[in-house]
């Protein structure tokens, strides 16, 4: 475990160096541990790929004191029970107008459209983080054969449900938004609903299987 100061009211707990399910479990345990403390000094906890970012109230606690508390109690983190992972299958329309970068991905990878779809749908992805926008899942680890760079110039907007690739990740845009990832498909499944709790369909630690329509 490493602890870094992030600005005047942030502290980042780094729980591993690799992006993999084992580190992801430690992140989930740390997130659950911090939330169950119910401390007024902690404003928010944001879990990510390899770390948890704590936003704390500097009027209630100092960086030194919250750092000392975490180090003193770090042994408890490994014993925390986390919410069970849920398995999802998400249907995707690949290519055509709903996947405008499919031709680029095929050209860059040397794969056919059918091979790209086969590789993309054969994996079971872990939700390593949810962020960038509400409900946006960062899914990994993408097969290296589908590695593609981001767009040089992001699109001003892509439709809700667009499925994108960037480097060794895949993700789904819950809303119409700007996008710099390569779009290869689209799902009709709604990933975020502000009128229905829980708002986000996916949470960190869930698994996702994509299915071609």
Biotite code that builds the C-alpha atoms (Angstrom):
import biotite.structure as struc

atoms = struc.array([
    struc.Atom([0.000, 0.000, 0.000], chain_id="A", res_id=1, res_name="UNK", atom_name="CA", element="C"),
    struc.Atom([1.192, 3.488, -0.900], chain_id="A", res_id=2, res_name="UNK", atom_name="CA", element="C"),
    struc.Atom([-0.409, 6.709, 0.218], chain_id="A", res_id=3, res_name="UNK", atom_name="CA", element="C"),
    struc.Atom([-0.084, 9.939, -1.717], chain_id="A", res_id=4, res_name="UNK", atom_name="CA", element="C"),
    struc.Atom([-1.386, 13.397, -1.012], chain_id="A", res_id=5, res_name="UNK", atom_name="CA", element="C"),
    struc.Atom([-3.647, 14.787, -3.765], chain_id="A", res_id=6, res_name="UNK", atom_name="CA", element="C"),
    struc.Atom([-4.151, 18.507, -3.375], chain_id="A", res_id=7, res_name="UNK", atom_name="CA", element="C"),
    struc.Atom([-5.464, 20.155, -0.222], chain_id="A", res_id=8, res_name="UNK", atom_name="CA", element="C"),
    struc.Atom([-8.252, 17.683, 0.493], chain_id="A", res_id=9, res_name="UNK", atom_name="CA", element="C"),
    struc.Atom([-7.382, 14.446, -1.284], chain_id="A", res_id=10, res_name="UNK", atom_name="CA", element="C"),
    struc.Atom([-5.486, 11.309, -0.413], chain_id="A", res_id=11, res_name="UNK", atom_name="CA", element="C"),
    struc.Atom([-4.840, 8.445, -2.802], chain_id="A", res_id=12, res_name="UNK", atom_name="CA", element="C"),
    struc.Atom([-4.352, 4.890, -1.577], chain_id="A", res_id=13, res_name="UNK", atom_name="CA", element="C"),
    struc.Atom([-2.499, 2.792, -4.179], chain_id="A", res_id=14, res_name="UNK", atom_name="CA", element="C"),
    struc.Atom([-3.192, -0.908, -3.775], chain_id="A", res_id=15, res_name="UNK", atom_name="CA", element="C"),
    struc.Atom([-1.211, -2.459, -6.607], chain_id="A", res_id=16, res_name="UNK", atom_name="CA", element="C"),
    struc.Atom([0.695, -1.822, -9.794], chain_id="A", res_id=17, res_name="UNK", atom_name="CA", element="C"),
    struc.Atom([-1.160, -4.081, -12.232], chain_id="A", res_id=18, res_name="UNK", atom_name="CA", element="C"),
    struc.Atom([-4.621, -3.751, -13.731], chain_id="A", res_id=19, res_name="UNK", atom_name="CA", element="C"),
    struc.Atom([-6.011, -7.166, -12.864], chain_id="A", res_id=20, res_name="UNK", atom_name="CA", element="C"),
    struc.Atom([-8.894, -8.729, -10.894], chain_id="A", res_id=21, res_name="UNK", atom_name="CA", element="C"),
    struc.Atom([-6.745, -9.365, -7.797], chain_id="A", res_id=22, res_name="UNK", atom_name="CA", element="C"),
    struc.Atom([-5.829, -5.713, -7.417], chain_id="A", res_id=23, res_name="UNK", atom_name="CA", element="C"),
    struc.Atom([-9.401, -4.797, -8.267], chain_id="A", res_id=24, res_name="UNK", atom_name="CA", element="C"),
    struc.Atom([-10.578, -6.886, -5.303], chain_id="A", res_id=25, res_name="UNK", atom_name="CA", element="C"),
    struc.Atom([-8.241, -4.961, -2.987], chain_id="A", res_id=26, res_name="UNK", atom_name="CA", element="C"),
    struc.Atom([-9.640, -1.699, -4.340], chain_id="A", res_id=27, res_name="UNK", atom_name="CA", element="C"),
    struc.Atom([-13.191, -2.890, -3.665], chain_id="A", res_id=28, res_name="UNK", atom_name="CA", element="C"),
    struc.Atom([-12.255, -3.996, -0.152], chain_id="A", res_id=29, res_name="UNK", atom_name="CA", element="C"),
    struc.Atom([-10.649, -0.635, 0.564], chain_id="A", res_id=30, res_name="UNK", atom_name="CA", element="C"),
    struc.Atom([-13.666, 1.218, -0.826], chain_id="A", res_id=31, res_name="UNK", atom_name="CA", element="C"),
    struc.Atom([-16.073, -0.825, 1.314], chain_id="A", res_id=32, res_name="UNK", atom_name="CA", element="C"),
    struc.Atom([-13.884, -0.442, 4.411], chain_id="A", res_id=33, res_name="UNK", atom_name="CA", element="C"),
    struc.Atom([-13.722, 3.338, 4.101], chain_id="A", res_id=34, res_name="UNK", atom_name="CA", element="C"),
    struc.Atom([-17.448, 3.687, 3.464], chain_id="A", res_id=35, res_name="UNK", atom_name="CA", element="C"),
    struc.Atom([-18.458, 1.472, 6.397], chain_id="A", res_id=36, res_name="UNK", atom_name="CA", element="C"),
    struc.Atom([-16.425, 3.648, 8.764], chain_id="A", res_id=37, res_name="UNK", atom_name="CA", element="C"),
    struc.Atom([-19.098, 6.303, 8.352], chain_id="A", res_id=38, res_name="UNK", atom_name="CA", element="C"),
    struc.Atom([-16.654, 9.077, 9.193], chain_id="A", res_id=39, res_name="UNK", atom_name="CA", element="C"),
    struc.Atom([-17.873, 12.631, 8.739], chain_id="A", res_id=40, res_name="UNK", atom_name="CA", element="C"),
    struc.Atom([-14.282, 13.549, 7.918], chain_id="A", res_id=41, res_name="UNK", atom_name="CA", element="C"),
    struc.Atom([-14.505, 11.534, 4.675], chain_id="A", res_id=42, res_name="UNK", atom_name="CA", element="C"),
    struc.Atom([-16.576, 13.380, 2.067], chain_id="A", res_id=43, res_name="UNK", atom_name="CA", element="C"),
    struc.Atom([-16.303, 10.800, -0.721], chain_id="A", res_id=44, res_name="UNK", atom_name="CA", element="C"),
    struc.Atom([-14.397, 7.728, -1.851], chain_id="A", res_id=45, res_name="UNK", atom_name="CA", element="C"),
    struc.Atom([-13.684, 7.140, -5.541], chain_id="A", res_id=46, res_name="UNK", atom_name="CA", element="C"),
    struc.Atom([-12.418, 3.629, -6.425], chain_id="A", res_id=47, res_name="UNK", atom_name="CA", element="C"),
    struc.Atom([-10.474, 3.198, -9.643], chain_id="A", res_id=48, res_name="UNK", atom_name="CA", element="C"),
    struc.Atom([-8.239, 0.677, -11.410], chain_id="A", res_id=49, res_name="UNK", atom_name="CA", element="C"),
    struc.Atom([-5.518, 0.378, -8.776], chain_id="A", res_id=50, res_name="UNK", atom_name="CA", element="C"),
    struc.Atom([-6.384, 2.892, -6.104], chain_id="A", res_id=51, res_name="UNK", atom_name="CA", element="C"),
    struc.Atom([-8.985, 4.642, -3.999], chain_id="A", res_id=52, res_name="UNK", atom_name="CA", element="C"),
    struc.Atom([-9.104, 8.421, -3.871], chain_id="A", res_id=53, res_name="UNK", atom_name="CA", element="C"),
    struc.Atom([-10.424, 9.883, -0.634], chain_id="A", res_id=54, res_name="UNK", atom_name="CA", element="C"),
    struc.Atom([-11.885, 13.354, -0.616], chain_id="A", res_id=55, res_name="UNK", atom_name="CA", element="C"),
    struc.Atom([-11.745, 14.504, 3.006], chain_id="A", res_id=56, res_name="UNK", atom_name="CA", element="C"),
    struc.Atom([-12.881, 17.588, 4.894], chain_id="A", res_id=57, res_name="UNK", atom_name="CA", element="C"),
    struc.Atom([-9.704, 19.483, 5.891], chain_id="A", res_id=58, res_name="UNK", atom_name="CA", element="C"),
    struc.Atom([-11.675, 21.427, 8.500], chain_id="A", res_id=59, res_name="UNK", atom_name="CA", element="C"),
    struc.Atom([-12.338, 18.142, 10.344], chain_id="A", res_id=60, res_name="UNK", atom_name="CA", element="C"),
    struc.Atom([-9.137, 16.151, 9.810], chain_id="A", res_id=61, res_name="UNK", atom_name="CA", element="C"),
    struc.Atom([-5.596, 16.716, 8.572], chain_id="A", res_id=62, res_name="UNK", atom_name="CA", element="C"),
    struc.Atom([-3.766, 14.732, 5.918], chain_id="A", res_id=63, res_name="UNK", atom_name="CA", element="C"),
    struc.Atom([-1.380, 13.422, 8.563], chain_id="A", res_id=64, res_name="UNK", atom_name="CA", element="C"),
    struc.Atom([-4.194, 12.185, 10.808], chain_id="A", res_id=65, res_name="UNK", atom_name="CA", element="C"),
    struc.Atom([-6.155, 10.429, 8.061], chain_id="A", res_id=66, res_name="UNK", atom_name="CA", element="C"),
    struc.Atom([-2.946, 8.877, 6.730], chain_id="A", res_id=67, res_name="UNK", atom_name="CA", element="C"),
    struc.Atom([-2.116, 7.598, 10.215], chain_id="A", res_id=68, res_name="UNK", atom_name="CA", element="C"),
    struc.Atom([-5.617, 6.174, 10.626], chain_id="A", res_id=69, res_name="UNK", atom_name="CA", element="C"),
    struc.Atom([-5.390, 4.273, 7.331], chain_id="A", res_id=70, res_name="UNK", atom_name="CA", element="C"),
    struc.Atom([-1.943, 2.854, 8.110], chain_id="A", res_id=71, res_name="UNK", atom_name="CA", element="C"),
    struc.Atom([-3.025, 1.814, 11.588], chain_id="A", res_id=72, res_name="UNK", atom_name="CA", element="C"),
    struc.Atom([-6.082, -0.023, 10.297], chain_id="A", res_id=73, res_name="UNK", atom_name="CA", element="C"),
    struc.Atom([-4.816, -1.335, 6.953], chain_id="A", res_id=74, res_name="UNK", atom_name="CA", element="C"),
    struc.Atom([-4.822, -4.893, 8.278], chain_id="A", res_id=75, res_name="UNK", atom_name="CA", element="C"),
    struc.Atom([-8.619, -4.700, 8.509], chain_id="A", res_id=76, res_name="UNK", atom_name="CA", element="C"),
    struc.Atom([-8.997, -3.973, 4.807], chain_id="A", res_id=77, res_name="UNK", atom_name="CA", element="C"),
    struc.Atom([-8.034, -7.495, 3.705], chain_id="A", res_id=78, res_name="UNK", atom_name="CA", element="C"),
    struc.Atom([-10.806, -8.948, 5.872], chain_id="A", res_id=79, res_name="UNK", atom_name="CA", element="C"),
    struc.Atom([-13.614, -6.804, 4.474], chain_id="A", res_id=80, res_name="UNK", atom_name="CA", element="C"),
    struc.Atom([-16.437, -8.592, 2.694], chain_id="A", res_id=81, res_name="UNK", atom_name="CA", element="C"),
    struc.Atom([-17.333, -6.930, -0.602], chain_id="A", res_id=82, res_name="UNK", atom_name="CA", element="C"),
    struc.Atom([-20.538, -6.972, -2.599], chain_id="A", res_id=83, res_name="UNK", atom_name="CA", element="C"),
    struc.Atom([-20.728, -10.021, -4.830], chain_id="A", res_id=84, res_name="UNK", atom_name="CA", element="C"),
    struc.Atom([-19.840, -9.488, -8.470], chain_id="A", res_id=85, res_name="UNK", atom_name="CA", element="C"),
    struc.Atom([-22.793, -9.592, -10.823], chain_id="A", res_id=86, res_name="UNK", atom_name="CA", element="C"),
    struc.Atom([-22.565, -11.050, -14.314], chain_id="A", res_id=87, res_name="UNK", atom_name="CA", element="C"),
    struc.Atom([-24.112, -9.112, -17.199], chain_id="A", res_id=88, res_name="UNK", atom_name="CA", element="C"),
    struc.Atom([-24.615, -9.831, -20.870], chain_id="A", res_id=89, res_name="UNK", atom_name="CA", element="C"),
    struc.Atom([-24.908, -6.737, -23.037], chain_id="A", res_id=90, res_name="UNK", atom_name="CA", element="C"),
    struc.Atom([-26.190, -7.016, -26.641], chain_id="A", res_id=91, res_name="UNK", atom_name="CA", element="C"),
    struc.Atom([-24.292, -4.974, -29.214], chain_id="A", res_id=92, res_name="UNK", atom_name="CA", element="C"),
    struc.Atom([-24.926, -4.025, -32.831], chain_id="A", res_id=93, res_name="UNK", atom_name="CA", element="C"),
    struc.Atom([-21.467, -4.067, -34.443], chain_id="A", res_id=94, res_name="UNK", atom_name="CA", element="C"),
    struc.Atom([-20.252, -2.107, -37.449], chain_id="A", res_id=95, res_name="UNK", atom_name="CA", element="C"),
    struc.Atom([-22.185, -0.068, -40.023], chain_id="A", res_id=96, res_name="UNK", atom_name="CA", element="C"),
    struc.Atom([-23.423, 3.338, -38.895], chain_id="A", res_id=97, res_name="UNK", atom_name="CA", element="C"),
    struc.Atom([-23.426, 2.189, -35.269], chain_id="A", res_id=98, res_name="UNK", atom_name="CA", element="C"),
    struc.Atom([-19.759, 1.260, -35.390], chain_id="A", res_id=99, res_name="UNK", atom_name="CA", element="C"),
    struc.Atom([-18.122, 3.895, -37.606], chain_id="A", res_id=100, res_name="UNK", atom_name="CA", element="C"),
    struc.Atom([-14.553, 2.911, -36.651], chain_id="A", res_id=101, res_name="UNK", atom_name="CA", element="C"),
    struc.Atom([-14.922, -0.789, -37.408], chain_id="A", res_id=102, res_name="UNK", atom_name="CA", element="C"),
    struc.Atom([-13.118, -0.420, -40.754], chain_id="A", res_id=103, res_name="UNK", atom_name="CA", element="C"),
    struc.Atom([-10.223, 1.394, -39.068], chain_id="A", res_id=104, res_name="UNK", atom_name="CA", element="C"),
    struc.Atom([-9.953, -1.290, -36.369], chain_id="A", res_id=105, res_name="UNK", atom_name="CA", element="C"),
    struc.Atom([-9.871, -3.991, -39.052], chain_id="A", res_id=106, res_name="UNK", atom_name="CA", element="C"),
    struc.Atom([-7.234, -2.141, -41.044], chain_id="A", res_id=107, res_name="UNK", atom_name="CA", element="C"),
    struc.Atom([-5.080, -1.352, -37.981], chain_id="A", res_id=108, res_name="UNK", atom_name="CA", element="C"),
    struc.Atom([-5.276, -4.871, -36.546], chain_id="A", res_id=109, res_name="UNK", atom_name="CA", element="C"),
    struc.Atom([-5.233, -6.803, -39.795], chain_id="A", res_id=110, res_name="UNK", atom_name="CA", element="C"),
    struc.Atom([-8.345, -8.669, -38.675], chain_id="A", res_id=111, res_name="UNK", atom_name="CA", element="C"),
    struc.Atom([-11.607, -9.157, -40.516], chain_id="A", res_id=112, res_name="UNK", atom_name="CA", element="C"),
    struc.Atom([-14.835, -7.678, -39.182], chain_id="A", res_id=113, res_name="UNK", atom_name="CA", element="C"),
    struc.Atom([-15.959, -11.136, -38.133], chain_id="A", res_id=114, res_name="UNK", atom_name="CA", element="C"),
    struc.Atom([-12.676, -11.755, -36.288], chain_id="A", res_id=115, res_name="UNK", atom_name="CA", element="C"),
    struc.Atom([-12.909, -8.443, -34.448], chain_id="A", res_id=116, res_name="UNK", atom_name="CA", element="C"),
    struc.Atom([-16.432, -9.264, -33.296], chain_id="A", res_id=117, res_name="UNK", atom_name="CA", element="C"),
    struc.Atom([-15.449, -12.813, -32.330], chain_id="A", res_id=118, res_name="UNK", atom_name="CA", element="C"),
    struc.Atom([-12.520, -11.604, -30.229], chain_id="A", res_id=119, res_name="UNK", atom_name="CA", element="C"),
    struc.Atom([-14.485, -8.757, -28.666], chain_id="A", res_id=120, res_name="UNK", atom_name="CA", element="C"),
    struc.Atom([-17.412, -10.963, -27.667], chain_id="A", res_id=121, res_name="UNK", atom_name="CA", element="C"),
    struc.Atom([-15.412, -13.972, -26.499], chain_id="A", res_id=122, res_name="UNK", atom_name="CA", element="C"),
    struc.Atom([-13.934, -12.282, -23.419], chain_id="A", res_id=123, res_name="UNK", atom_name="CA", element="C"),
    struc.Atom([-15.483, -11.806, -19.992], chain_id="A", res_id=124, res_name="UNK", atom_name="CA", element="C"),
    struc.Atom([-14.608, -8.269, -18.945], chain_id="A", res_id=125, res_name="UNK", atom_name="CA", element="C"),
    struc.Atom([-14.173, -6.912, -15.447], chain_id="A", res_id=126, res_name="UNK", atom_name="CA", element="C"),
    struc.Atom([-15.587, -3.491, -14.585], chain_id="A", res_id=127, res_name="UNK", atom_name="CA", element="C"),
    struc.Atom([-12.387, -1.921, -13.272], chain_id="A", res_id=128, res_name="UNK", atom_name="CA", element="C"),
    struc.Atom([-13.849, 1.528, -12.744], chain_id="A", res_id=129, res_name="UNK", atom_name="CA", element="C"),
    struc.Atom([-16.971, 3.601, -13.345], chain_id="A", res_id=130, res_name="UNK", atom_name="CA", element="C"),
    struc.Atom([-16.419, 7.242, -14.157], chain_id="A", res_id=131, res_name="UNK", atom_name="CA", element="C"),
    struc.Atom([-15.569, 9.922, -16.739], chain_id="A", res_id=132, res_name="UNK", atom_name="CA", element="C"),
    struc.Atom([-19.318, 10.410, -16.888], chain_id="A", res_id=133, res_name="UNK", atom_name="CA", element="C"),
    struc.Atom([-22.043, 8.837, -14.700], chain_id="A", res_id=134, res_name="UNK", atom_name="CA", element="C"),
    struc.Atom([-22.284, 5.126, -15.403], chain_id="A", res_id=135, res_name="UNK", atom_name="CA", element="C"),
    struc.Atom([-19.402, 4.894, -17.884], chain_id="A", res_id=136, res_name="UNK", atom_name="CA", element="C"),
    struc.Atom([-17.741, 1.470, -17.358], chain_id="A", res_id=137, res_name="UNK", atom_name="CA", element="C"),
    struc.Atom([-14.058, 0.884, -18.005], chain_id="A", res_id=138, res_name="UNK", atom_name="CA", element="C"),
    struc.Atom([-13.942, -2.761, -19.085], chain_id="A", res_id=139, res_name="UNK", atom_name="CA", element="C"),
    struc.Atom([-10.813, -4.830, -19.288], chain_id="A", res_id=140, res_name="UNK", atom_name="CA", element="C"),
    struc.Atom([-8.656, -6.378, -20.101], chain_id="A", res_id=141, res_name="UNK", atom_name="CA", element="C"),
    struc.Atom([-9.070, -6.091, -23.858], chain_id="A", res_id=142, res_name="UNK", atom_name="CA", element="C"),
    struc.Atom([-7.389, -8.676, -26.060], chain_id="A", res_id=143, res_name="UNK", atom_name="CA", element="C"),
    struc.Atom([-4.117, -7.208, -27.371], chain_id="A", res_id=144, res_name="UNK", atom_name="CA", element="C"),
    struc.Atom([-5.133, -8.057, -30.919], chain_id="A", res_id=145, res_name="UNK", atom_name="CA", element="C"),
    struc.Atom([-7.757, -5.308, -30.609], chain_id="A", res_id=146, res_name="UNK", atom_name="CA", element="C"),
    struc.Atom([-5.323, -2.669, -29.395], chain_id="A", res_id=147, res_name="UNK", atom_name="CA", element="C"),
    struc.Atom([-6.030, 0.584, -31.227], chain_id="A", res_id=148, res_name="UNK", atom_name="CA", element="C"),
    struc.Atom([-5.010, 4.174, -30.487], chain_id="A", res_id=149, res_name="UNK", atom_name="CA", element="C"),
    struc.Atom([-7.475, 6.859, -29.576], chain_id="A", res_id=150, res_name="UNK", atom_name="CA", element="C"),
    struc.Atom([-8.691, 9.262, -32.235], chain_id="A", res_id=151, res_name="UNK", atom_name="CA", element="C"),
    struc.Atom([-6.302, 12.114, -32.993], chain_id="A", res_id=152, res_name="UNK", atom_name="CA", element="C"),
    struc.Atom([-9.269, 14.460, -32.818], chain_id="A", res_id=153, res_name="UNK", atom_name="CA", element="C"),
    struc.Atom([-12.195, 13.337, -30.630], chain_id="A", res_id=154, res_name="UNK", atom_name="CA", element="C"),
    struc.Atom([-15.669, 13.409, -32.111], chain_id="A", res_id=155, res_name="UNK", atom_name="CA", element="C"),
    struc.Atom([-17.913, 16.182, -30.843], chain_id="A", res_id=156, res_name="UNK", atom_name="CA", element="C"),
    struc.Atom([-20.543, 13.613, -29.975], chain_id="A", res_id=157, res_name="UNK", atom_name="CA", element="C"),
    struc.Atom([-21.403, 9.938, -30.257], chain_id="A", res_id=158, res_name="UNK", atom_name="CA", element="C"),
    struc.Atom([-24.814, 8.404, -29.517], chain_id="A", res_id=159, res_name="UNK", atom_name="CA", element="C"),
    struc.Atom([-25.804, 6.944, -26.167], chain_id="A", res_id=160, res_name="UNK", atom_name="CA", element="C"),
    struc.Atom([-24.837, 3.290, -26.004], chain_id="A", res_id=161, res_name="UNK", atom_name="CA", element="C"),
    struc.Atom([-21.793, 3.595, -28.277], chain_id="A", res_id=162, res_name="UNK", atom_name="CA", element="C"),
    struc.Atom([-19.210, 0.867, -27.646], chain_id="A", res_id=163, res_name="UNK", atom_name="CA", element="C"),
    struc.Atom([-15.619, 2.013, -27.956], chain_id="A", res_id=164, res_name="UNK", atom_name="CA", element="C"),
    struc.Atom([-12.058, 0.726, -27.893], chain_id="A", res_id=165, res_name="UNK", atom_name="CA", element="C"),
    struc.Atom([-9.000, 2.549, -26.644], chain_id="A", res_id=166, res_name="UNK", atom_name="CA", element="C"),
    struc.Atom([-5.658, 0.876, -26.091], chain_id="A", res_id=167, res_name="UNK", atom_name="CA", element="C"),
    struc.Atom([-6.414, -2.189, -23.904], chain_id="A", res_id=168, res_name="UNK", atom_name="CA", element="C"),
    struc.Atom([-9.856, -1.145, -22.693], chain_id="A", res_id=169, res_name="UNK", atom_name="CA", element="C"),
    struc.Atom([-13.388, -1.158, -23.972], chain_id="A", res_id=170, res_name="UNK", atom_name="CA", element="C"),
    struc.Atom([-16.181, 1.032, -22.719], chain_id="A", res_id=171, res_name="UNK", atom_name="CA", element="C"),
    struc.Atom([-19.784, 2.039, -23.289], chain_id="A", res_id=172, res_name="UNK", atom_name="CA", element="C"),
    struc.Atom([-21.032, 5.637, -23.397], chain_id="A", res_id=173, res_name="UNK", atom_name="CA", element="C"),
    struc.Atom([-24.149, 5.972, -21.195], chain_id="A", res_id=174, res_name="UNK", atom_name="CA", element="C"),
    struc.Atom([-25.051, 9.316, -22.797], chain_id="A", res_id=175, res_name="UNK", atom_name="CA", element="C"),
    struc.Atom([-24.577, 11.160, -26.040], chain_id="A", res_id=176, res_name="UNK", atom_name="CA", element="C"),
    struc.Atom([-21.240, 12.841, -25.517], chain_id="A", res_id=177, res_name="UNK", atom_name="CA", element="C"),
    struc.Atom([-17.861, 13.782, -26.971], chain_id="A", res_id=178, res_name="UNK", atom_name="CA", element="C"),
    struc.Atom([-15.687, 10.732, -27.525], chain_id="A", res_id=179, res_name="UNK", atom_name="CA", element="C"),
    struc.Atom([-12.082, 9.987, -28.372], chain_id="A", res_id=180, res_name="UNK", atom_name="CA", element="C"),
    struc.Atom([-12.362, 6.203, -28.404], chain_id="A", res_id=181, res_name="UNK", atom_name="CA", element="C"),
    struc.Atom([-12.806, 4.120, -31.561], chain_id="A", res_id=182, res_name="UNK", atom_name="CA", element="C"),
    struc.Atom([-16.492, 3.250, -31.875], chain_id="A", res_id=183, res_name="UNK", atom_name="CA", element="C"),
    struc.Atom([-17.220, -0.253, -33.170], chain_id="A", res_id=184, res_name="UNK", atom_name="CA", element="C"),
    struc.Atom([-20.820, -0.792, -32.093], chain_id="A", res_id=185, res_name="UNK", atom_name="CA", element="C"),
    struc.Atom([-23.810, 0.302, -30.069], chain_id="A", res_id=186, res_name="UNK", atom_name="CA", element="C"),
    struc.Atom([-26.111, -1.175, -27.454], chain_id="A", res_id=187, res_name="UNK", atom_name="CA", element="C"),
    struc.Atom([-29.694, -0.242, -26.689], chain_id="A", res_id=188, res_name="UNK", atom_name="CA", element="C"),
    struc.Atom([-29.247, -1.182, -23.030], chain_id="A", res_id=189, res_name="UNK", atom_name="CA", element="C"),
    struc.Atom([-29.481, 1.808, -20.721], chain_id="A", res_id=190, res_name="UNK", atom_name="CA", element="C"),
    struc.Atom([-26.477, 2.054, -18.419], chain_id="A", res_id=191, res_name="UNK", atom_name="CA", element="C"),
    struc.Atom([-27.539, 4.995, -16.262], chain_id="A", res_id=192, res_name="UNK", atom_name="CA", element="C"),
    struc.Atom([-30.954, 6.170, -15.094], chain_id="A", res_id=193, res_name="UNK", atom_name="CA", element="C"),
    struc.Atom([-31.145, 9.123, -12.702], chain_id="A", res_id=194, res_name="UNK", atom_name="CA", element="C"),
    struc.Atom([-34.751, 8.223, -11.827], chain_id="A", res_id=195, res_name="UNK", atom_name="CA", element="C"),
    struc.Atom([-34.052, 4.671, -10.715], chain_id="A", res_id=196, res_name="UNK", atom_name="CA", element="C"),
    struc.Atom([-31.749, 3.548, -7.922], chain_id="A", res_id=197, res_name="UNK", atom_name="CA", element="C"),
    struc.Atom([-29.139, 2.282, -8.203], chain_id="A", res_id=198, res_name="UNK", atom_name="CA", element="C"),
    struc.Atom([-28.565, 4.831, -10.940], chain_id="A", res_id=199, res_name="UNK", atom_name="CA", element="C"),
    struc.Atom([-25.713, 2.992, -12.597], chain_id="A", res_id=200, res_name="UNK", atom_name="CA", element="C"),
    struc.Atom([-26.420, -0.449, -14.038], chain_id="A", res_id=201, res_name="UNK", atom_name="CA", element="C"),
    struc.Atom([-22.825, -1.603, -13.575], chain_id="A", res_id=202, res_name="UNK", atom_name="CA", element="C"),
    struc.Atom([-20.589, -1.288, -10.561], chain_id="A", res_id=203, res_name="UNK", atom_name="CA", element="C"),
    struc.Atom([-16.905, -1.910, -10.019], chain_id="A", res_id=204, res_name="UNK", atom_name="CA", element="C"),
    struc.Atom([-16.156, -5.632, -9.801], chain_id="A", res_id=205, res_name="UNK", atom_name="CA", element="C"),
    struc.Atom([-19.057, -6.731, -12.020], chain_id="A", res_id=206, res_name="UNK", atom_name="CA", element="C"),
    struc.Atom([-18.317, -8.849, -15.072], chain_id="A", res_id=207, res_name="UNK", atom_name="CA", element="C"),
    struc.Atom([-19.613, -8.171, -18.575], chain_id="A", res_id=208, res_name="UNK", atom_name="CA", element="C"),
    struc.Atom([-19.983, -10.410, -21.609], chain_id="A", res_id=209, res_name="UNK", atom_name="CA", element="C"),
    struc.Atom([-20.828, -8.682, -24.874], chain_id="A", res_id=210, res_name="UNK", atom_name="CA", element="C"),
    struc.Atom([-23.108, -10.422, -27.350], chain_id="A", res_id=211, res_name="UNK", atom_name="CA", element="C"),
    struc.Atom([-23.340, -9.600, -31.050], chain_id="A", res_id=212, res_name="UNK", atom_name="CA", element="C"),
    struc.Atom([-26.824, -9.034, -32.455], chain_id="A", res_id=213, res_name="UNK", atom_name="CA", element="C"),
])
